[in-house]
Amino acid sequence: MGYAFATVFLFCFSLLPPAYLRYYPFRSVAGPRRRKVLLLGHLWIFFLEFLLLAALFSRGALKLESGMFQFLYLFCYLPHLLLLVFTIRPFWFRHLFVLGLQAIYMIFIHTLSLEAFKLFLPESWRWRKRP
């Protein structure tokens, strides 16, 4: 049970840095009131997602499998994205530009970490015949 809560907490916590990186180019545009709304909104989303996912994993509705968190990332990041897009409205093209830069950055980091993993643990990448 503790393993599931720690995993869900780390997953939900890992969504906050990309949300902040999306906000960073808009900090000069957002006033103090919008900054407060964004900060409180991201914290509420974090707590609600944590509670919902912890309940689903603890009741067995979701399984701790390898592809589950990749699937959940697509849906759990969406509220953070929508909060930013609808809080800072008139800059639709800047939002798309930042989303593209974030995708490039994410692909670069994942590729670099995969290559480092393959370099330091080559035996785990060999094809094994199953009996």
N, CA, C and O atoms as a Tinker XYZ file with bonds, in Angstrom:
   524  protein
     1  N      0.832000   -1.196000    0.000000    73     2
     2  CA     0.000000    0.000000    0.000000    64     1     3
     3  C      0.874000    1.255000    0.000000    63     2     4     5
     4  O      0.608000    2.205000   -0.736000    81     3
     5  N      1.921000    1.250000    0.835000    73     3     6
     6  CA     2.811000    2.405000    0.897000    64     5     7
     7  C      3.561000    2.625000   -0.410000    63     6     8     9
     8  O      3.832000    3.758000   -0.807000    81     7
     9  N      3.892000    1.508000   -1.077000    73     7    10
    10  CA     4.563000    1.589000   -2.370000    64     9    11
    11  C      3.670000    2.277000   -3.398000    63    10    12    13
    12  O      4.139000    3.101000   -4.183000    81    11
    13  N      2.406000    1.944000   -3.390000    73    11    14
    14  CA     1.462000    2.545000   -4.337000    64    13    15
    15  C      1.299000    4.035000   -4.059000    63    14    16    17
    16  O      1.274000    4.835000   -4.994000    81    15
    17  N      1.189000    4.421000   -2.786000    73    15    18
    18  CA     1.054000    5.841000   -2.457000    64    17    19
    19  C      2.306000    6.623000   -2.829000    63    18    20    21
    20  O      2.211000    7.734000   -3.350000    81    19
    21  N      3.481000    6.049000   -2.565000    73    19    22
    22  CA     4.727000    6.735000   -2.916000    64    21    23
    23  C      4.852000    6.887000   -4.432000    63    22    24    25
    24  O      5.285000    7.930000   -4.923000    81    23
    25  N      4.475000    5.848000   -5.164000    73    23    26
    26  CA     4.550000    5.899000   -6.629000    64    25    27
    27  C      3.589000    6.940000   -7.191000    63    26    28    29
    28  O      3.954000    7.711000   -8.078000    81    27
    29  N      2.368000    6.964000   -6.678000    73    27    30
    30  CA     1.375000    7.935000   -7.154000    64    29    31
    31  C      1.799000    9.355000   -6.772000    63    30    32    33
    32  O      1.636000   10.282000   -7.565000    81    31
    33  N      2.340000    9.530000   -5.565000    73    31    34
    34  CA     2.800000   10.857000   -5.149000    64    33    35
    35  C      3.916000   11.348000   -6.064000    63    34    36    37
    36  O      3.894000   12.495000   -6.510000    81    35
    37  N      4.890000   10.489000   -6.345000    73    35    38
    38  CA     5.991000   10.896000   -7.224000    64    37    39
    39  C      5.504000   11.168000   -8.642000    63    38    40    41
    40  O      6.003000   12.076000   -9.308000    81    39
    41  N      4.536000   10.389000   -9.105000    73    39    42
    42  CA     3.977000   10.640000  -10.435000    64    41    43
    43  C      3.296000   12.000000  -10.484000    63    42    44    45
    44  O      3.543000   12.784000  -11.401000    81    43
    45  N      2.441000   12.286000   -9.509000    73    43    46
    46  CA     1.739000   13.576000   -9.482000    64    45    47
    47  C      2.718000   14.729000   -9.289000    63    46    48    49
    48  O      2.543000   15.800000   -9.869000    81    47
    49  N      3.740000   14.510000   -8.481000    73    47    50
    50  CA     4.742000   15.548000   -8.251000    64    49    51
    51  C      5.567000   15.805000   -9.510000    63    50    52    53
    52  O      6.021000   16.928000   -9.732000    81    51
    53  N      5.764000   14.778000  -10.333000    73    51    54
    54  CA     6.544000   14.952000  -11.566000    64    53    55
    55  C      5.792000   15.773000  -12.612000    63    54    56    57
    56  O      6.400000   16.227000  -13.581000    81    55
    57  N      4.498000   15.971000  -12.442000    73    55    58
    58  CA     3.737000   16.796000  -13.381000    64    57    59
    59  C      3.903000   18.286000  -13.104000    63    58    60    61
    60  O      3.624000   19.104000  -13.982000    81    59
    61  N      4.347000   18.658000  -11.912000    73    59    62
    62  CA     4.457000   20.071000  -11.564000    64    61    63
    63  C      5.589000   20.806000  -12.287000    63    62    64    65
    64  O      5.354000   21.920000  -12.755000    81    63
    65  N      6.808000   20.250000  -12.409000    73    63    66
    66  CA     7.847000   20.995000  -13.144000    64    65    67
    67  C      7.493000   21.323000  -14.590000    63    66    68    69
    68  O      7.748000   22.448000  -15.019000    81    67
    69  N      6.911000   20.391000  -15.376000    73    67    70
    70  CA     6.515000   20.799000  -16.726000    64    69    71
    71  C      5.441000   21.887000  -16.718000    63    70    72    73
    72  O      5.418000   22.751000  -17.595000    81    71
    73  N      4.555000   21.838000  -15.726000    73    71    74
    74  CA     3.532000   22.881000  -15.638000    64    73    75
    75  C      4.177000   24.230000  -15.341000    63    74    76    77
    76  O      3.764000   25.251000  -15.891000    81    75
    77  N      5.190000   24.237000  -14.472000    73    75    78
    78  CA     5.883000   25.497000  -14.182000    64    77    79
    79  C      6.673000   25.972000  -15.398000    63    78    80    81
    80  O      6.711000   27.170000  -15.680000    81    79
    81  N      7.298000   25.052000  -16.116000    73    79    82
    82  CA     8.053000   25.450000  -17.307000    64    81    83
    83  C      7.138000   26.045000  -18.373000    63    82    84    85
    84  O      7.558000   26.919000  -19.131000    81    83
    85  N      5.908000   25.584000  -18.437000    73    83    86
    86  CA     4.963000   26.189000  -19.384000    64    85    87
    87  C      4.572000   27.584000  -18.933000    63    86    88    89
    88  O      4.331000   28.456000  -19.768000    81    87
    89  N      4.502000   27.814000  -17.623000    73    87    90
    90  CA     4.128000   29.127000  -17.099000    64    89    91
    91  C      5.270000   30.133000  -17.246000    63    90    92    93
    92  O      5.012000   31.323000  -17.425000    81    91
    93  N      6.519000   29.686000  -17.174000    73    91    94
    94  CA     7.684000   30.558000  -17.118000    64    93    95
    95  C      7.730000   31.609000  -18.236000    63    94    96    97
    96  O      8.029000   32.764000  -17.934000    81    95
    97  N      7.453000   31.283000  -19.513000    73    95    98
    98  CA     7.481000   32.331000  -20.551000    64    97    99
    99  C      6.367000   33.373000  -20.396000    63    98   100   101
   100  O      6.451000   34.451000  -20.984000    81    99
   101  N      5.332000   33.067000  -19.620000    73    99   102
   102  CA     4.190000   33.971000  -19.477000    64   101   103
   103  C      4.248000   34.789000  -18.188000    63   102   104   105
   104  O      3.313000   35.536000  -17.901000    81   103
   105  N      5.314000   34.670000  -17.409000    73   103   106
   106  CA     5.357000   35.350000  -16.125000    64   105   107
   107  C      5.363000   36.868000  -16.276000    63   106   108   109
   108  O      4.881000   37.574000  -15.391000    81   107
   109  N      5.894000   37.373000  -17.369000    73   107   110
   110  CA     5.889000   38.822000  -17.574000    64   109   111
   111  C      4.504000   39.328000  -17.966000    63   110   112   113
   112  O      4.199000   40.505000  -17.771000    81   111
   113  N      3.677000   38.465000  -18.508000    73   111   114
   114  CA     2.334000   38.840000  -18.946000    64   113   115
   115  C      1.331000   38.720000  -17.805000    63   114   116   117
   116  O      0.401000   39.519000  -17.700000    81   115
   117  N      1.525000   37.719000  -16.955000    73   115   118
   118  CA     0.569000   37.457000  -15.872000    64   117   119
   119  C      0.791000   38.432000  -14.721000    63   118   120   121
   120  O      1.917000   38.650000  -14.276000    81   119
   121  N     -0.301000   39.008000  -14.255000    73   119   122
   122  CA    -0.237000   39.896000  -13.111000    64   121   123
   123  C     -0.204000   39.114000  -11.811000    63   122   124   125
   124  O     -0.256000   37.884000  -11.825000    81   123
   125  N     -0.116000   39.818000  -10.681000    73   123   126
   126  CA    -0.051000   39.118000   -9.392000    64   125   127
   127  C     -1.291000   38.271000   -9.104000    63   126   128   129
   128  O     -1.178000   37.208000   -8.495000    81   127
   129  N     -2.458000   38.721000   -9.528000    73   127   130
   130  CA    -3.679000   37.945000   -9.280000    64   129   131
   131  C     -3.687000   36.657000  -10.089000    63   130   132   133
   132  O     -4.068000   35.604000   -9.578000    81   131
   133  N     -3.267000   36.733000  -11.351000    73   131   134
   134  CA    -3.213000   35.529000  -12.192000    64   133   135
   135  C     -2.145000   34.561000  -11.698000    63   134   136   137
   136  O     -2.328000   33.346000  -11.761000    81   135
   137  N     -1.032000   35.096000  -11.207000    73   135   138
   138  CA     0.007000   34.226000  -10.659000    64   137   139
   139  C     -0.517000   33.444000   -9.468000    63   138   140   141
   140  O     -0.234000   32.254000   -9.326000    81   139
   141  N     -1.277000   34.108000   -8.615000    73   139   142
   142  CA    -1.849000   33.445000   -7.443000    64   141   143
   143  C     -2.862000   32.382000   -7.873000    63   142   144   145
   144  O     -2.892000   31.284000   -7.316000    81   143
   145  N     -3.692000   32.716000   -8.868000    73   143   146
   146  CA    -4.669000   31.753000   -9.377000    64   145   147
   147  C     -3.961000   30.532000   -9.950000    63   146   148   149
   148  O     -4.388000   29.402000   -9.711000    81   147
   149  N     -2.883000   30.746000  -10.706000    73   147   150
   150  CA    -2.143000   29.634000  -11.290000    64   149   151
   151  C     -1.493000   28.767000  -10.218000    63   150   152   153
   152  O     -1.544000   27.539000  -10.296000    81   151
   153  N     -0.884000   29.396000   -9.222000    73   151   154
   154  CA    -0.234000   28.636000   -8.164000    64   153   155
   155  C     -1.246000   27.800000   -7.388000    63   154   156   157
   156  O     -1.032000   26.608000   -7.167000    81   155
   157  N     -2.337000   28.418000   -6.979000    73   155   158
   158  CA    -3.361000   27.675000   -6.236000    64   157   159
   159  C     -4.035000   26.620000   -7.115000    63   158   160   161
   160  O     -4.367000   25.533000   -6.642000    81   159
   161  N     -4.232000   26.940000   -8.385000    73   159   162
   162  CA    -4.831000   25.972000   -9.299000    64   161   163
   163  C     -3.961000   24.743000   -9.480000    63   162   164   165
   164  O     -4.465000   23.620000   -9.464000    81   163
   165  N     -2.660000   24.939000   -9.653000    73   163   166
   166  CA    -1.752000   23.795000   -9.802000    64   165   167
   167  C     -1.708000   22.964000   -8.521000    63   166   168   169
   168  O     -1.654000   21.736000   -8.588000    81   167
   169  N     -1.731000   23.605000   -7.373000    73   167   170
   170  CA    -1.732000   22.853000   -6.117000    64   169   171
   171  C     -3.024000   22.063000   -5.936000    63   170   172   173
   172  O     -2.987000   20.917000   -5.490000    81   171
   173  N     -4.162000   22.657000   -6.276000    73   171   174
   174  CA    -5.435000   21.939000   -6.179000    64   173   175
   175  C     -5.471000   20.752000   -7.135000    63   174   176   177
   176  O     -5.917000   19.663000   -6.774000    81   175
   177  N     -5.000000   20.974000   -8.346000    73   175   178
   178  CA    -4.961000   19.876000   -9.315000    64   177   179
   179  C     -4.063000   18.753000   -8.799000    63   178   180   181
   180  O     -4.409000   17.577000   -8.916000    81   179
   181  N     -2.916000   19.112000   -8.233000    73   179   182
   182  CA    -2.000000   18.113000   -7.684000    64   181   183
   183  C     -2.678000   17.284000   -6.598000    63   182   184   185
   184  O     -2.625000   16.054000   -6.634000    81   183
   185  N     -3.314000   17.946000   -5.635000    73   183   186
   186  CA    -3.944000   17.218000   -4.534000    64   185   187
   187  C     -5.133000   16.371000   -5.002000    63   186   188   189
   188  O     -5.301000   15.239000   -4.548000    81   187
   189  N     -5.948000   16.906000   -5.895000    73   187   190
   190  CA    -7.092000   16.142000   -6.379000    64   189   191
   191  C     -6.665000   14.925000   -7.202000    63   190   192   193
   192  O     -7.237000   13.844000   -7.067000    81   191
   193  N     -5.653000   15.110000   -8.057000    73   191   194
   194  CA    -5.156000   13.973000   -8.824000    64   193   195
   195  C     -4.540000   12.919000   -7.907000    63   194   196   197
   196  O     -4.740000   11.721000   -8.104000    81   195
   197  N     -3.790000   13.373000   -6.903000    73   195   198
   198  CA    -3.186000   12.427000   -5.971000    64   197   199
   199  C     -4.261000   11.621000   -5.233000    63   198   200   201
   200  O     -4.164000   10.399000   -5.128000    81   199
   201  N     -5.265000   12.302000   -4.733000    73   199   202
   202  CA    -6.332000   11.594000   -4.010000    64   201   203
   203  C     -7.084000   10.628000   -4.917000    63   202   204   205
   204  O     -7.362000    9.494000   -4.525000    81   203
   205  N     -7.415000   11.073000   -6.131000    73   203   206
   206  CA    -8.157000   10.219000   -7.060000    64   205   207
   207  C     -7.336000    9.004000   -7.476000    63   206   208   209
   208  O     -7.832000    7.878000   -7.432000    81   207
   209  N     -6.087000    9.221000   -7.880000    73   207   210
   210  CA    -5.257000    8.100000   -8.322000    64   209   211
   211  C     -4.919000    7.162000   -7.168000    63   210   212   213
   212  O     -4.877000    5.946000   -7.357000    81   211
   213  N     -4.676000    7.707000   -5.972000    73   211   214
   214  CA    -4.389000    6.849000   -4.820000    64   213   215
   215  C     -5.596000    5.975000   -4.499000    63   214   216   217
   216  O     -5.445000    4.798000   -4.173000    81   215
   217  N     -6.786000    6.548000   -4.589000    73   215   218
   218  CA    -7.990000    5.758000   -4.332000    64   217   219
   219  C     -8.169000    4.675000   -5.393000    63   218   220   221
   220  O     -8.514000    3.538000   -5.069000    81   219
   221  N     -7.936000    5.022000   -6.652000    73   219   222
   222  CA    -8.098000    4.035000   -7.730000    64   221   223
   223  C     -7.076000    2.900000   -7.637000    63   222   224   225
   224  O     -7.412000    1.738000   -7.865000    81   223
   225  N     -5.824000    3.242000   -7.300000    73   223   226
   226  CA    -4.807000    2.204000   -7.176000    64   225   227
   227  C     -5.016000    1.351000   -5.928000    63   226   228   229
   228  O     -4.795000    0.141000   -5.962000    81   227
   229  N     -5.441000    1.972000   -4.827000    73   227   230
   230  CA    -5.620000    1.200000   -3.597000    64   229   231
   231  C     -6.830000    0.271000   -3.680000    63   230   232   233
   232  O     -6.830000   -0.784000   -3.045000    81   231
   233  N     -7.844000    0.630000   -4.433000    73   231   234
   234  CA    -9.032000   -0.226000   -4.582000    64   233   235
   235  C     -8.859000   -1.277000   -5.680000    63   234   236   237
   236  O     -9.698000   -2.166000   -5.824000    81   235
   237  N     -7.778000   -1.178000   -6.450000    73   235   238
   238  CA    -7.524000   -2.174000   -7.480000    64   237   239
   239  C     -8.135000   -1.844000   -8.831000    63   238   240   241
   240  O     -8.077000   -2.664000   -9.747000    81   239
   241  N     -8.724000   -0.647000   -8.975000    73   239   242
   242  CA    -9.301000   -0.269000  -10.264000    64   241   243
   243  C     -8.215000   -0.021000  -11.306000    63   242   244   245
   244  O     -8.427000   -0.255000  -12.496000    81   243
   245  N     -7.059000    0.450000  -10.863000    73   243   246
   246  CA    -5.899000    0.622000  -11.737000    64   245   247
   247  C     -4.781000   -0.260000  -11.215000    63   246   248   249
   248  O     -4.620000   -0.406000  -10.004000    81   247
   249  N     -4.016000   -0.841000  -12.105000    73   247   250
   250  CA    -2.917000   -1.733000  -11.737000    64   249   251
   251  C     -1.589000   -1.005000  -11.912000    63   250   252   253
   252  O     -1.440000   -0.170000  -12.804000    81   251
   253  N     -0.631000   -1.330000  -11.057000    73   251   254
   254  CA     0.717000   -0.772000  -11.170000    64   253   255
   255  C      1.478000   -1.556000  -12.236000    63   254   256   257
   256  O      2.259000   -2.456000  -11.927000    81   255
   257  N      1.239000   -1.201000  -13.475000    73   255   258
   258  CA     1.883000   -1.860000  -14.600000    64   257   259
   259  C      2.801000   -0.873000  -15.295000    63   258   260   261
   260  O      2.759000    0.324000  -15.010000    81   259
   261  N      3.623000   -1.361000  -16.198000    73   259   262
   262  CA     4.637000   -0.517000  -16.825000    64   261   263
   263  C      4.041000    0.578000  -17.703000    63   262   264   265
   264  O      4.541000    1.703000  -17.689000    81   263
   265  N      3.011000    0.294000  -18.450000    73   263   266
   266  CA     2.457000    1.294000  -19.352000    64   265   267
   267  C      1.368000    2.159000  -18.747000    63   266   268   269
   268  O      0.881000    3.078000  -19.406000    81   267
   269  N      0.972000    1.889000  -17.509000    73   267   270
   270  CA    -0.136000    2.621000  -16.905000    64   269   271
   271  C      0.195000    4.099000  -16.706000    63   270   272   273
   272  O     -0.633000    4.963000  -16.996000    81   271
   273  N      1.396000    4.397000  -16.216000    73   271   274
   274  CA     1.732000    5.790000  -15.944000    64   273   275
   275  C      2.004000    6.565000  -17.233000    63   274   276   277
   276  O      1.797000    7.778000  -17.276000    81   275
   277  N      2.459000    5.890000  -18.267000    73   275   278
   278  CA     2.579000    6.548000  -19.567000    64   277   279
   279  C      1.205000    6.931000  -20.088000    63   278   280   281
   280  O      1.032000    8.005000  -20.664000    81   279
   281  N      0.234000    6.063000  -19.888000    73   279   282
   282  CA    -1.143000    6.337000  -20.291000    64   281   283
   283  C     -1.737000    7.463000  -19.438000    63   282   284   285
   284  O     -2.398000    8.362000  -19.958000    81   283
   285  N     -1.495000    7.406000  -18.127000    73   283   286
   286  CA    -2.043000    8.425000  -17.225000    64   285   287
   287  C     -1.432000    9.797000  -17.448000    63   286   288   289
   288  O     -2.084000   10.813000  -17.208000    81   287
   289  N     -0.194000    9.837000  -17.904000    73   287   290
   290  CA     0.465000   11.125000  -18.133000    64   289   291
   291  C     -0.299000   11.961000  -19.150000    63   290   292   293
   292  O     -0.391000   13.181000  -19.012000    81   291
   293  N     -0.846000   11.310000  -20.169000    73   291   294
   294  CA    -1.592000   12.038000  -21.193000    64   293   295
   295  C     -2.826000   12.726000  -20.618000    63   294   296   297
   296  O     -3.184000   13.824000  -21.046000    81   295
   297  N     -3.472000   12.087000  -19.657000    73   295   298
   298  CA    -4.704000   12.636000  -19.103000    64   297   299
   299  C     -4.467000   13.506000  -17.870000    63   298   300   301
   300  O     -5.204000   14.465000  -17.642000    81   299
   301  N     -3.466000   13.186000  -17.088000    73   299   302
   302  CA    -3.240000   13.930000  -15.850000    64   301   303
   303  C     -2.549000   15.268000  -16.086000    63   302   304   305
   304  O     -2.646000   16.165000  -15.248000    81   303
   305  N     -1.857000   15.417000  -17.205000    73   303   306
   306  CA    -1.232000   16.704000  -17.494000    64   305   307
   307  C     -2.227000   17.676000  -18.128000    63   306   308   309
   308  O     -2.009000   18.888000  -18.112000    81   307
   309  N     -3.291000   17.160000  -18.672000    73   307   310
   310  CA    -4.285000   17.993000  -19.356000    64   309   311
   311  C     -4.888000   19.085000  -18.458000    63   310   312   313
   312  O     -5.009000   20.218000  -18.925000    81   311
   313  N     -5.273000   18.820000  -17.200000    73   311   314
   314  CA    -5.801000   19.922000  -16.372000    64   313   315
   315  C     -4.792000   21.047000  -16.146000    63   314   316   317
   316  O     -5.169000   22.218000  -16.107000    81   315
   317  N     -3.510000   20.699000  -15.996000    73   315   318
   318  CA    -2.483000   21.733000  -15.838000    64   317   319
   319  C     -2.393000   22.601000  -17.093000    63   318   320   321
   320  O     -2.289000   23.825000  -17.012000    81   319
   321  N     -2.435000   21.953000  -18.240000    73   319   322
   322  CA    -2.373000   22.672000  -19.511000    64   321   323
   323  C     -3.582000   23.572000  -19.691000    63   322   324   325
   324  O     -3.443000   24.733000  -20.076000    81   323
   325  N     -4.766000   23.046000  -19.415000    73   323   326
   326  CA    -5.984000   23.843000  -19.582000    64   325   327
   327  C     -6.045000   25.005000  -18.602000    63   326   328   329
   328  O     -6.535000   26.080000  -18.948000    81   327
   329  N     -5.558000   24.805000  -17.389000    73   327   330
   330  CA    -5.517000   25.904000  -16.420000    64   329   331
   331  C     -4.671000   27.049000  -16.950000    63   330   332   333
   332  O     -5.071000   28.209000  -16.856000    81   331
   333  N     -3.520000   26.742000  -17.498000    73   331   334
   334  CA    -2.645000   27.791000  -18.021000    64   333   335
   335  C     -3.239000   28.448000  -19.262000    63   334   336   337
   336  O     -3.204000   29.671000  -19.392000    81   335
   337  N     -3.777000   27.656000  -20.164000    73   335   338
   338  CA    -4.311000   28.214000  -21.405000    64   337   339
   339  C     -5.507000   29.113000  -21.133000    63   338   340   341
   340  O     -5.631000   30.169000  -21.754000    81   339
   341  N     -6.394000   28.721000  -20.218000    73   339   342
   342  CA    -7.583000   29.521000  -19.960000    64   341   343
   343  C     -7.351000   30.647000  -18.956000    63   342   344   345
   344  O     -8.165000   31.565000  -18.864000    81   343
   345  N     -6.257000   30.591000  -18.206000    73   343   346
   346  CA    -5.948000   31.704000  -17.299000    64   345   347
   347  C     -5.245000   32.825000  -18.051000    63   346   348   349
   348  O     -5.522000   34.000000  -17.810000    81   347
   349  N     -4.345000   32.477000  -18.951000    73   347   350
   350  CA    -3.633000   33.471000  -19.770000    64   349   351
   351  C     -4.137000   33.284000  -21.194000    63   350   352   353
   352  O     -3.543000   32.536000  -21.971000    81   351
   353  N     -5.221000   33.954000  -21.537000    73   351   354
   354  CA    -5.987000   33.645000  -22.747000    64   353   355
   355  C     -5.467000   34.195000  -24.069000    63   354   356   357
   356  O     -5.374000   33.423000  -25.023000    81   355
   357  N     -5.126000   35.456000  -24.193000    73   355   358
   358  CA    -4.961000   35.960000  -25.568000    64   357   359
   359  C     -3.692000   35.505000  -26.280000    63   358   360   361
   360  O     -3.402000   36.003000  -27.367000    81   359
   361  N     -2.937000   34.591000  -25.718000    73   359   362
   362  CA    -1.648000   34.219000  -26.298000    64   361   363
   363  C     -1.659000   32.774000  -26.795000    63   362   364   365
   364  O     -0.821000   31.970000  -26.387000    81   363
   365  N     -2.609000   32.445000  -27.676000    73   363   366
   366  CA    -2.757000   31.076000  -28.154000    64   365   367
   367  C     -1.525000   30.586000  -28.909000    63   366   368   369
   368  O     -1.094000   29.453000  -28.699000    81   367
   369  N     -0.949000   31.412000  -29.780000    73   367   370
   370  CA     0.204000   30.971000  -30.560000    64   369   371
   371  C      1.434000   30.803000  -29.678000    63   370   372   373
   372  O      2.264000   29.928000  -29.924000    81   371
   373  N      1.551000   31.639000  -28.655000    73   371   374
   374  CA     2.675000   31.472000  -27.731000    64   373   375
   375  C      2.519000   30.171000  -26.950000    63   374   376   377
   376  O      3.511000   29.500000  -26.666000    81   375
   377  N      1.294000   29.809000  -26.601000    73   375   378
   378  CA     1.059000   28.531000  -25.925000    64   377   379
   379  C      1.474000   27.363000  -26.821000    63   378   380   381
   380  O      2.099000   26.414000  -26.348000    81   379
   381  N      1.134000   27.423000  -28.100000    73   379   382
   382  CA     1.520000   26.356000  -29.029000    64   381   383
   383  C      3.036000   26.298000  -29.200000    63   382   384   385
   384  O      3.615000   25.215000  -29.273000    81   383
   385  N      3.676000   27.468000  -29.265000    73   383   386
   386  CA     5.127000   27.512000  -29.399000    64   385   387
   387  C      5.809000   26.896000  -28.178000    63   386   388   389
   388  O      6.744000   26.108000  -28.316000    81   387
   389  N      5.341000   27.255000  -26.990000    73   387   390
   390  CA     5.917000   26.708000  -25.763000    64   389   391
   391  C      5.658000   25.211000  -25.668000    63   390   392   393
   392  O      6.523000   24.464000  -25.211000    81   391
   393  N      4.484000   24.764000  -26.093000    73   391   394
   394  CA     4.181000   23.335000  -26.089000    64   393   395
   395  C      5.125000   22.589000  -27.028000    63   394   396   397
   396  O      5.584000   21.497000  -26.694000    81   395
   397  N      5.418000   23.149000  -28.178000    73   395   398
   398  CA     6.368000   22.536000  -29.102000    64   397   399
   399  C      7.776000   22.478000  -28.530000    63   398   400   401
   400  O      8.459000   21.462000  -28.663000    81   399
   401  N      8.217000   23.565000  -27.893000    73   399   402
   402  CA     9.531000   23.557000  -27.257000    64   401   403
   403  C      9.596000   22.540000  -26.126000    63   402   404   405
   404  O     10.612000   21.871000  -25.936000    81   403
   405  N      8.516000   22.433000  -25.387000    73   403   406
   406  CA     8.473000   21.461000  -24.298000    64   405   407
   407  C      8.523000   20.032000  -24.842000    63   406   408   409
   408  O      9.168000   19.168000  -24.248000    81   407
   409  N      7.860000   19.782000  -25.946000    73   407   410
   410  CA     7.893000   18.447000  -26.550000    64   409   411
   411  C      9.303000   18.120000  -27.039000    63   410   412   413
   412  O      9.771000   16.995000  -26.861000    81   411
   413  N      9.979000   19.082000  -27.649000    73   411   414
   414  CA    11.349000   18.864000  -28.104000    64   413   415
   415  C     12.253000   18.575000  -26.916000    63   414   416   417
   416  O     13.081000   17.665000  -26.970000    81   415
   417  N     12.099000   19.339000  -25.851000    73   415   418
   418  CA    12.901000   19.140000  -24.647000    64   417   419
   419  C     12.634000   17.768000  -24.038000    63   418   420   421
   420  O     13.571000   17.080000  -23.633000    81   419
   421  N     11.378000   17.366000  -23.967000    73   419   422
   422  CA    11.017000   16.079000  -23.381000    64   421   423
   423  C     11.584000   14.927000  -24.211000    63   422   424   425
   424  O     12.112000   13.968000  -23.649000    81   423
   425  N     11.483000   15.007000  -25.527000    73   423   426
   426  CA    12.015000   13.959000  -26.390000    64   425   427
   427  C     13.539000   13.870000  -26.243000    63   426   428   429
   428  O     14.098000   12.773000  -26.216000    81   427
   429  N     14.203000   15.013000  -26.148000    73   427   430
   430  CA    15.652000   15.034000  -25.969000    64   429   431
   431  C     16.057000   14.375000  -24.650000    63   430   432   433
   432  O     16.972000   13.552000  -24.627000    81   431
   433  N     15.383000   14.729000  -23.555000    73   431   434
   434  CA    15.716000   14.165000  -22.246000    64   433   435
   435  C     15.456000   12.665000  -22.219000    63   434   436   437
   436  O     16.270000   11.909000  -21.688000    81   435
   437  N     14.337000   12.222000  -22.781000    73   435   438
   438  CA    14.040000   10.788000  -22.789000    64   437   439
   439  C     15.030000   10.021000  -23.653000    63   438   440   441
   440  O     15.458000    8.931000  -23.275000    81   439
   441  N     15.398000   10.563000  -24.797000    73   439   442
   442  CA    16.367000    9.895000  -25.660000    64   441   443
   443  C     17.732000    9.833000  -24.990000    63   442   444   445
   444  O     18.402000    8.802000  -25.037000    81   443
   445  N     18.142000   10.921000  -24.370000    73   443   446
   446  CA    19.434000   10.957000  -23.685000    64   445   447
   447  C     19.471000    9.975000  -22.514000    63   446   448   449
   448  O     20.467000    9.278000  -22.321000    81   447
   449  N     18.401000    9.919000  -21.741000    73   447   450
   450  CA    18.378000    8.987000  -20.609000    64   449   451
   451  C     18.328000    7.539000  -21.084000    63   450   452   453
   452  O     18.927000    6.665000  -20.458000    81   451
   453  N     17.625000    7.276000  -22.175000    73   451   454
   454  CA    17.584000    5.920000  -22.718000    64   453   455
   455  C     18.962000    5.488000  -23.219000    63   454   456   457
   456  O     19.375000    4.351000  -22.992000    81   455
   457  N     19.664000    6.376000  -23.890000    73   455   458
   458  CA    21.001000    6.047000  -24.374000    64   457   459
   459  C     21.973000    5.845000  -23.217000    63   458   460   461
   460  O     22.834000    4.968000  -23.279000    81   459
   461  N     21.844000    6.648000  -22.160000    73   459   462
   462  CA    22.697000    6.461000  -20.983000    64   461   463
   463  C     22.394000    5.129000  -20.317000    63   462   464   465
   464  O     23.303000    4.432000  -19.866000    81   463
   465  N     21.124000    4.779000  -20.257000    73   463   466
   466  CA    20.731000    3.499000  -19.673000    64   465   467
   467  C     21.301000    2.337000  -20.493000    63   466   468   469
   468  O     21.798000    1.361000  -19.931000    81   467
   469  N     21.228000    2.446000  -21.802000    73   467   470
   470  CA    21.768000    1.401000  -22.666000    64   469   471
   471  C     23.289000    1.321000  -22.562000    63   470   472   473
   472  O     23.863000    0.240000  -22.695000    81   471
   473  N     23.942000    2.452000  -22.325000    73   471   474
   474  CA    25.397000    2.475000  -22.225000    64   473   475
   475  C     25.870000    1.816000  -20.932000    63   474   476   477
   476  O     26.844000    1.062000  -20.938000    81   475
   477  N     25.187000    2.097000  -19.828000    73   475   478
   478  CA    25.634000    1.594000  -18.537000    64   477   479
   479  C     25.057000    0.222000  -18.179000    63   478   480   481
   480  O     25.611000   -0.461000  -17.318000    81   479
   481  N     23.981000   -0.190000  -18.803000    73   479   482
   482  CA    23.391000   -1.513000  -18.564000    64   481   483
   483  C     23.144000   -2.231000  -19.891000    63   482   484   485
   484  O     21.992000   -2.467000  -20.256000    81   483
   485  N     24.194000   -2.577000  -20.608000    73   483   486
   486  CA    23.984000   -3.181000  -21.928000    64   485   487
   487  C     23.391000   -4.585000  -21.859000    63   486   488   489
   488  O     22.737000   -5.026000  -22.805000    81   487
   489  N     23.612000   -5.290000  -20.753000    73   487   490
   490  CA    23.089000   -6.657000  -20.680000    64   489   491
   491  C     21.567000   -6.691000  -20.601000    63   490   492   493
   492  O     20.958000   -7.705000  -20.943000    81   491
   493  N     20.953000   -5.625000  -20.165000    73   491   494
   494  CA    19.488000   -5.617000  -20.093000    64   493   495
   495  C     18.849000   -5.344000  -21.452000    63   494   496   497
   496  O     17.628000   -5.429000  -21.581000    81   495
   497  N     19.648000   -5.021000  -22.465000    73   495   498
   498  CA    19.114000   -4.732000  -23.801000    64   497   499
   499  C     19.349000   -5.864000  -24.786000    63   498   500   501
   500  O     18.980000   -5.747000  -25.954000    81   499
   501  N     19.949000   -6.945000  -24.347000    73   499   502
   502  CA    20.159000   -8.083000  -25.242000    64   501   503
   503  C     18.861000   -8.850000  -25.413000    63   502   504   505
   504  O     18.036000   -8.938000  -24.503000    81   503
   505  N     18.709000   -9.399000  -26.600000    73   503   506
   506  CA    17.524000  -10.217000  -26.855000    64   505   507
   507  C     17.689000  -11.550000  -26.152000    63   506   508   509
   508  O     18.722000  -12.210000  -26.267000    81   507
   509  N     16.673000  -11.926000  -25.436000    73   507   510
   510  CA    16.712000  -13.202000  -24.718000    64   509   511
   511  C     15.653000  -14.128000  -25.314000    63   510   512   513
   512  O     14.539000  -13.709000  -25.626000    81   511
   513  N     16.018000  -15.354000  -25.457000    73   511   514
   514  CA    15.040000  -16.343000  -25.922000    64   513   515
   515  C     14.273000  -16.845000  -24.724000    63   514   516   517
   516  O     14.850000  -17.227000  -23.706000    81   515
   517  N     12.968000  -16.838000  -24.863000    73   515   518
   518  CA    12.125000  -17.338000  -23.779000    64   517   519
   519  C     11.939000  -18.835000  -23.932000    63   518   520   521
   520  O     11.768000  -19.331000  -25.046000    81   519
   521  N     11.969000  -19.555000  -22.827000    73   519   522
   522  CA    11.803000  -21.028000  -22.936000    64   521   523
   523  C     10.391000  -21.404000  -23.285000    63   522   524
   524  O     10.082000  -22.589000  -23.414000    81   523
